[in-house]
Amino acid sequence: VVFLITKAGVSRQEIGKVIAVEPQLVGCSVANKLEVNVKYFLSLGIPLRLLGEMIIDFPMLLKYNLDVLRPKYRYLRQTMVRPLHDLIEFP
């Protein structure tokens, strides 16, 4: 919970909603799953505040397998030539 608030951009006011929707996040490894995923999304240029909003709207985002997500992101950006904004609006 502390990681989600301090490193993933989730507000204190919304942390209860995130955990209620995706309680499995509490059992996820911070070092091996949550931190890796947050760093990936930040590396794409998603600002921390917006990442927090994305997590609030769709907490499962932090549980995605990056080996599956990376090719989808490349397809969205390179083949479909869609802007990063589209990913942020519809994770």
N, C-alpha and C positions, 0 to 999 in steps of 0.2 A: 504494500500500500504506500509506504514511504517513497519507494522508487517511482511509482506512478505519479505522485505529486511533485517530487523534486526533480526528476529527470525526464519524465515523459509528457509534461505539460498539462496533466489533468488537474483541474482546480479542486481545492478542498471541498467546495460545495457540491461537486459532481462525482466525487470518488465513490460515494455510496451507490449511485446509479450504475457506475461501471462494474463494481463488484457484484451487485444484484443481478445484472444482465449476464456477466461472465465470471461466476465465482471461481472457476478453475484458474484464473489469473493468480490467485493467492498462492496456489501450489506450483506455479511455474518457476523455474530457475531464473533468478535475476541475471546471473552472469552468462548462462548458456542460451537463454531464450529472449527474455524481455529486453535486456541491454543490447543484444545483437540486433534485434528488430528495430529498436528505437534508433540506434546508430545508422542503420540502413536507410530508414525513412528520412532522417536528418541529412544524410549524404546526398539524397535526391534533391535537396534544396527546400524541403518542406520546413517552414519555420516552426519552432517548438510550440508556440501558441496554437497554430493551426493543427499540428500533430495531436495536441491535447484534445482539441475539438473533434478531430477524426476518431480518436479513441473513445471519447464520450459517446459519439453517435454509433460507433461500431467497435466495441471492445475486442472482438475476436481478431481484429487486425493484428494485435500483438502476438497471436498464436500461429499466424501463418508461417508456413515453411518457406524460407527465403529461396531455396533451390527451385521452388515452384513459382514464386512471385517474380523473381528476376526476369525470366523470359517473357512473362506477361507484361512487365513494365517496358522491356525493350520493344516488344511488339506494339504496344500502345504509342510509344514515342517515335520509333523508327519506321514502322510499316504503316501505321494509321496516321502518323504525324500529328498526334494530339498533344496539346500543351499539358504541362504539369498540373495546371489548374483543373483539368478534367479528372485527374486522379484524386485530387484533394476533394473535389465536389462529390465524387462517387467512388469511394474506396472499394 
